[in-house]
Amino acid sequence: MRLRWSGMTHPGRFRRNNEDAFLGLIFDAREVHYLGKEDELVVDDDQQFVFAVSDGMGGANAGEYASRIAVQTVTKRLPEALRTAMHGDAVDDASILRNLYQSIHLTMLDMGRAYEECNGMGATLSMVWINPKRLLFAHIGDSRIYHLPAEGPMVQITEDHSHVGWLLRQGRINERQAKMHPSRNILDQALGGGIRKIDPQIGSVGIAPGDTFALCSDGICDGLFDHAITDIIRSPHPRMADKRVSQRLVDEALANSGKDNLTALVVSVVEL
């Protein structure tokens, strides 16, 4: 199996700082390496890949700091957990991810109590963990992970942790109404942010050559309807066909909205 990925982040048209962050890692039992913004690699049997998007929240620069804490903790703790499991301390992968999210959550709560400038600091975190056998995903907040299978329609595999997201899933409002709802940015679940107890969404997806996964912060989803995300990835307009896929998503969302920071990370499974 070969993976191809492309990531890009942008502060948007109205914000000076960028509270979004994204991450690409490759690791095994011995070492960890950061991945570049765009590349492709063959997945060997003992290699693990992680891709993540985080959107920070908080006053001053606390939101920017929060998203960095999220991705840095993933970089440190996930390979450590894998090494521990390989040495006989049997912990299932879902528990590893839950423990990881809990660790980030408690770190942010502790920092919020210890430092006034970090009070209320929080972040979303949406990530995929890939090896040749499976793809696991973990998620909290309102960033999103979309699955575009080799055949068939795109599916949002994560749930927006907000009342507006619940209304949309229940069919009580449509996608356009959700984008305009006055409470769309109020989250029920996030890392930190003064939330006492978290329940991250953990799941798995079968993968096959031709599959694509798009991890998007809410700035992308604010500027693009789901059908537009599908078209931009699968059949882009000739005027944008020469751009890398993450840039296509950011540029189009920026042109349509750009009110928030924007991050897109697109990972494709390519047939050898």
Stockholm file with secondary structure:
# STOCKHOLM 1.0

chainA/1-272         MRLRWSGMTHPGRFRRNNEDAFLGLIFDAREVHYLGKEDELVVDDDQQFVFAVSDGMGGANAGEYASRIAVQTVTKRLPEALRTAMHGDAVDDASILRNLYQSIHLTMLDMGRAYEECNGMGATLSMVWINPKRLLFAHIGDSRIYHLPAEGPMVQITEDHSHVGWLLRQGRINERQAKMHPSRNILDQALGGGIRKIDPQIGSVGIAPGDTFALCSDGICDGLFDHAITDIIRSPHPRMADKRVSQRLVDEALANSGKDNLTALVVSVVEL
#=GR chainA/1-272 SS CEEEEEEEEECCSSCSSCCEEEEEEEECSSCEEECCSEEEEECCTTCEEEEEEEEEECTTTHHHHHHHHHHHHHHHHHHHHHHHHHTTCCCCHHHHHHHHHHHHHHHHHHHHHHCGGGTTCEECEEEEEEETTEEEEEEESSCEEEEECSSSCCEECSCCCBHHHHHHHTTSSCHHHHHHCTTTTCBSCCEETTCSCCCCEEEEECCCTTCEEEEECHHHHHHCCHHHHHHHHHSCCGGGTTSCHHHHHHHHHHHHTCSSCEEEEEEEEECC
#=GC SS_cons         CEEEEEEEEECCSSCSSCCEEEEEEEECSSCEEECCSEEEEECCTTCEEEEEEEEEECTTTHHHHHHHHHHHHHHHHHHHHHHHHHTTCCCCHHHHHHHHHHHHHHHHHHHHHHCGGGTTCEECEEEEEEETTEEEEEEESSCEEEEECSSSCCEECSCCCBHHHHHHHTTSSCHHHHHHCTTTTCBSCCEETTCSCCCCEEEEECCCTTCEEEEECHHHHHHCCHHHHHHHHHSCCGGGTTSCHHHHHHHHHHHHTCSSCEEEEEEEEECC
//
